[in-house]
Amino acid sequence: MRLLESSGYLCTRAGASLGVFDVLALGAHDIKAIQVKSGTKYCSALEREQLDLVRVPPNVSKEIWRFPDRCRAPLIERL
């Protein structure tokens, strides 16, 4: 969230990952709906299917941010 906020986004987090997305980031011209994974975790096929089923407006990007061990910058995958 710090990376996004430093880029001008207003962020909110879904506590304990109760939603499909972990972070929603609101920007001046776009919105990012982000699923976050850390360490050796990847998005499972079921999680990807759930992300694909969510319908969003054209200005919303669905993304998976993965932070491998000891990595400060995310590997970003746009769906």
N, C-alpha and C positions, 0 to 999 in steps of 0.2 A: 504494500500500500504506500510505503514511503516513496518508492520509485514513481508511482503514478501521481501522488500528491506533489512531488517536486516538478512534475511536468504540467501542473495546473489542473489536475482532476480532483474532484470531490469524491471521496470513496466511502463505501459502507461495506461491512463484512457480515456474512451470515454466520452467526455464532454456532460452533460445533458442527459446521457443514450440514445444516438441516435442509438447505435448499439445493437446487441443481448447481447453482453457481456459488462460489465462495466469496467473490468480491464483485461489486458493481461499482464502476468508475464513471462518473458523469463529467464530461468535458464540455467545452464551449460549443463544439460542433458534432460531437459523437459520444457514444456510450459504449463502454466495454463490459461485457459479462464474462467473468473469468473463473475458470476452475483451476485451482492451484494444487500442484503435487510437489513433494520434496523428497530428497534422498533417492532411493531406488524405485520409488512408486511411479507407476504409469497409469493412464486412464484405462480402465477395463472396457471391454466391448459393451457391457451393459451401461456403463457411464457415458460412453460415446453415443450410444443409441438414445439415451435420455437427453443429452445435449442437442442431438439432431432434431428431436421431436419438438423442442421449444421453438415457438414461432416468435420472431422479433422483427421490429421495424427495420427498414433499410439502413438507418444510421447507427444500428447496434451491431457490434462485432462480437461473435462468440469465440473465445480463446481459451487455450489450455497453456498455462505457464508452469513449466517444470524447472525446479531448482535442484540439480544434481548435488551430491555431497560436495561440500567446500566450494560451491559456486555462488557468487553474489549476483550475477546477472542471469535472468531467466532464459530458458529456451522456449520461445513462443511459437505456438502452432495456432493458426487461425482456421476456424472451421467454416 
